[in-house]
Amino acid sequence: KKENLLIDLKQIEEKAQQKKNKALKIKKPIKFLAYILVFLFIACALFFINANVSEQDSSSWLNQIPIIKQFKYLVESADKKLKGEDKDRINILLLGMGGKNHEGGYLTDTIMLASLKPSNKKLALLSIPRDLTIPMENMGWRKINNVNAYAEAENFNSGGLAMSQAISDTLNLPIDYYARIDFVGFEKIIDELGGIKICADNTLDDYAYPAKGMETTESYEDRFEHLHIEKGWQKMNGELALKYARSRHALGAEGSDFARARRQQKILQAVKDKILSLRILFKPKLIAGIINDLQEHVSTNLKVWEMVKLWEISKNIKTDSIISKVLDNGPSGLLMDIITNEGAYILTPRSGDFTEIQYLVNNIFFDAPVETKTKVAAENILIEVRNGTWINGLANKVTLDLEKFGFNIIRIGNCSRQNFQKSVIYDLTYGKKIQSLAILKDKTKANVSFGLPQWLIDDLAEELAKEKNPKQPDFILILGQDADSSASGAENVEK
């Protein structure tokens, strides 16, 4: 009897263990499914942006996330392509403005074109200055930053689309997406991220930075504050990052719209790096704060699945795969500044039309081999480029290509003689920088001459007399008719 009792107890224990194991088998997939649902919930929350939600509906971000519907839509859209993806170039216009509580709040303070090349994980950023003038229908030539304001005055929340269309027409490039943020949203989002780290290229001293809330004070001097940011790595909260992005009256190298555009590109990269370092998908509280900020301060035409796919394409882009360009009025720049009869400061294309700028944009992903750039950089080559033809804008087009090989272009201009059929390189180093000379000759297919003809010596003497501290070029490149076909073929070169 005792043995039978032990057998019965053993059978009971085995049956109990079997039930327990069965329960665990059920519990494990349920627990795993729960984790999956949480992850999907957070992922959809991160990318769900709807700028048209009314204020009374925006109080709870949870109520704005129809998780099942969004998940179903994402699954259905898995095989869809982004606009431009079939051409291996996705163009997104990024806009920054003051916002409704700022004077001139709908004038775009920041205009940046971001282009993604999915095939090789490259990103190109082109900053467009707000003072650039473009033709507007029935309005003549106006500053480009007015487009958003004019559109908003006609129809609320139409500025982003209007800017996209205007810049698309100007650059002769399809721009399918846009994202626009105001100053308040910019500050809040960076603060939600816990700040960003920026490496300042130069010390920034701006004694005329607008003091917040002091715009109309009686004392004119009190309307401004001294903004000081040291060179090197700096930790910035939202307020300081905004000041760093907006400053345009600093002393020295940082005192221009073009320097500001470069700083804005730095900030964009820093924000991307911070988001990646935080592993934001696993922080729902942080996501909630960011989404609440985005609702009121961001406008975009990107759909949820498009945001998800853009993130997947761009998140692993390395710093050395980012091409940064700024349209400026420097020695090799494509713009020139003018003071109008009314006293307004404007920027216009140096060549008189936008063909050179369009050439830059369409060939922005073209790059020289690293080995070639290393050789040129080692010899630190300075080049002066002169157009020896009547082909408008030829010197600037060739300059854009040469800069990608590492050549430093110190001067661009027209040659007094414009009947050159064949391009010529005048080597003022007399063969001392032979590697770069060989590369330049191969690129331009030009003839090489040591020394200068007398007519060119006379031209240089007259022109250099007007400069305070003229730089001595290593090579003077005079472009002939043959250079036109060389420049036109750049877009067909394997990127």
Disulfide bonds with the S-S distance in Angstrom:
none
